[in-house]
Structures are given as C-alpha cells and as structure tokens.
Amino acid sequence: MKRIQAEYPFEDYWLYVVMHKGENRRMANLVKKNTGSAERITISYARYLMSALLKRFLTKEEHVDHIDNNSLNDTLTNLQILSPE
C-alpha cells in the first residue's frame, strides 16, 4: 500500500487509499505524521476529495453524493455535496 502526502486540510496526514469491499467504495485512511501514536481518520475517498477541493473540512451534516450512483466513480465532476435541507 502506497502512502501519499494528503492535501489541505489534511496536510498533517499520510493518505492511504484502500478499497472497502463490503461497501464497494474507496476509503481514505489518513494517518497522522510525526507522532508516536497511531492517530488515524477513515473517511470515504469522495469525502476526502471534496474536502481537498473546497479547502475545508466538511461538516457532519454535509454528505458527498455520487451523481451517477456509481460509488467507484470518484471524479470531481461526479461528486456533489448534499445536506439535510
């Protein structure tokens, strides 16, 4: 598994992109750099991409939707943010 420097706002983390077979989607495993602990965040890869695009953390109320309903199509043009409203 290859580690990649994560983009802002996750710049203090290494990014590992893994496949979640049960949900048939990519996940972003983010591991904190330069710490003695194994601090880790796991989010959907689509959520990671939208956070990097918008240069901010998404709120818990914001959900990333795949427009074409294909959870493996993580191209930015296929992603949109939905909220309960």
Backbone hydrogen bonds, N-H to C=O, Kabsch-Sander energy under -0.5 kcal/mol:
donor,donor_aa,acceptor,acceptor_aa,energy
4,I,15,L,-2.2
6,A,13,Y,-1.9
10,F,7,E,-2.8
13,Y,10,F,-1.9
14,W,31,V,-2.9
15,L,4,I,-3.8
16,Y,29,N,-2.4
18,V,16,Y,-0.6
18,V,27,M,-2.4
20,H,25,R,-3.2
21,K,19,M,-0.9
24,N,20,H,-1.3
25,R,20,H,-1.4
26,R,71,S,-0.6
27,M,18,V,-3.4
28,A,43,I,-3.5
29,N,16,Y,-3.1
29,N,27,M,-0.7
30,L,28,A,-0.7
30,L,41,I,-3.5
31,V,14,W,-2.3
31,V,29,N,-0.6
32,K,30,L,-0.5
32,K,39,E,-2.7
33,K,12,D,-2.8
39,E,37,S,-0.7
41,I,30,L,-2.6
43,I,28,A,-2.0
45,Y,26,R,-2.2
48,Y,44,S,-2.1
49,L,45,Y,-2.7
50,M,46,A,-2.2
51,S,47,R,-2.2
52,A,48,Y,-2.4
53,L,49,L,-2.5
54,L,50,M,-2.6
55,K,51,S,-1.0
56,R,51,S,-1.7
62,E,59,T,-0.9
63,H,82,L,-3.4
65,D,63,H,-0.6
65,D,80,Q,-3.5
67,I,65,D,-0.7
67,I,78,N,-3.0
69,N,66,H,-1.9
71,S,69,N,-0.8
73,N,70,N,-1.9
74,D,72,L,-1.4
78,N,75,T,-2.0
79,L,76,L,-1.2
80,Q,65,D,-1.9
82,L,63,H,-3.5
